[in-house]
Amino acid sequence: MPTVLVHLANEDPVLGEIDQLPNVTDTIITIKNPRRRDGKDLHYLLANVTEVIWPISRIAFIEIVPGDQEEEIIGFVRE
C-alpha cells in the first residue's frame, strides 16, 4: 500500500495511504489514514475519519513517499 503526499489546491498537503495509484481515467482518489505531513489530524475532518474520497480535479499533484524496503534497495554506500 503506497504512502503518498497529496497536494490539494489551496490546502496543506495530506499524507496517507492508497491501495493503488490513480489511473488516467479515474475521477476520484481514496486516501486512508489522512493526516498532515507532521502526523497531526486534519482540522476539517472529524477525529474518527479513516478514509476520505477527493475528486482528482482538486489535486495539483501527488508525491509517492518511499517506504523502508525501497530505501534499502536504492541506497548508496560511500566508503
C-alpha positions as a printed Julia matrix, in Angstrom:
79×3 Matrix{Float64}:
   0.0    0.0     0.0
   1.87   3.13   -1.2
   2.16   6.15    1.08
   1.51   9.39   -0.77
   1.61  13.12   -0.14
  -1.37  14.64   -1.93
  -1.19  18.35   -2.73
  -4.72  19.73   -2.79
  -5.5   23.08   -4.41
  -5.4   25.9    -1.8
  -4.86  23.45    1.11
  -1.94  21.99    3.04
  -0.67  18.65    1.69
  -2.3   15.47    3.01
  -0.27  12.37    3.88
  -1.97   8.98    3.63
  -2.04   5.53    2.09
  -3.76   4.43   -1.11
  -4.48   0.94   -2.45
  -3.15   1.77   -5.91
  -2.08   4.81   -7.86
  -4.9    6.51   -9.78
  -5.36   5.73  -13.47
  -5.74   8.39  -16.14
  -9.49   7.71  -16.31
 -10.12   7.96  -12.53
 -12.17  10.89  -11.26
 -11.7   10.29   -7.51
  -8.96   9.15   -5.15
  -9.49   7.38   -1.8
  -6.92   8.14    0.89
  -6.7    6.03    4.03
  -5.48   7.45    7.36
  -5.4   11.07    6.12
  -3.17  13.34    8.21
  -0.94  16.35    7.93
   2.69  15.92    6.95
   3.71  16.13   10.62
   1.24  13.36   11.57
  -1.37  15.61   13.2
  -5.09  15.39   12.42
  -6.6   17.49    9.66
  -8.64  20.27   11.26
 -11.52  19.97    8.77
 -12.1   16.22    9.35
 -13.77  14.52   12.29
 -11.4   12.71   14.65
 -12.71   9.22   13.82
 -12.45   9.52    9.98
 -10.21   6.81    8.48
 -10.84   7.28    4.73
 -11.5   10.31    2.57
 -12.54  10.48   -1.08
 -11.4   13.55   -3.03
 -12.11  14.41   -6.65
  -9.0   14.33   -8.83
  -9.88  17.85  -10.04
  -8.94  19.24   -6.58
  -5.46  17.68   -6.67
  -2.48  19.62   -8.02
  -0.06  16.67   -7.82
   0.79  13.53   -5.85
   4.17  12.62   -4.34
   4.96   8.96   -3.69
   6.78   8.62   -0.36
   9.42   5.87   -0.4
   9.0    3.11    2.16
  11.64   1.24    4.17
  12.08  -1.51    1.56
  12.63   0.97   -1.26
  15.23   2.88    0.77
  17.19  -0.33    1.32
  17.17  -1.17   -2.39
  18.06   2.32   -3.69
  20.61   3.21   -1.01
  24.1    4.44   -1.88
  27.18   3.46    0.1
  30.35   5.54    0.31
  33.48   4.09    1.74
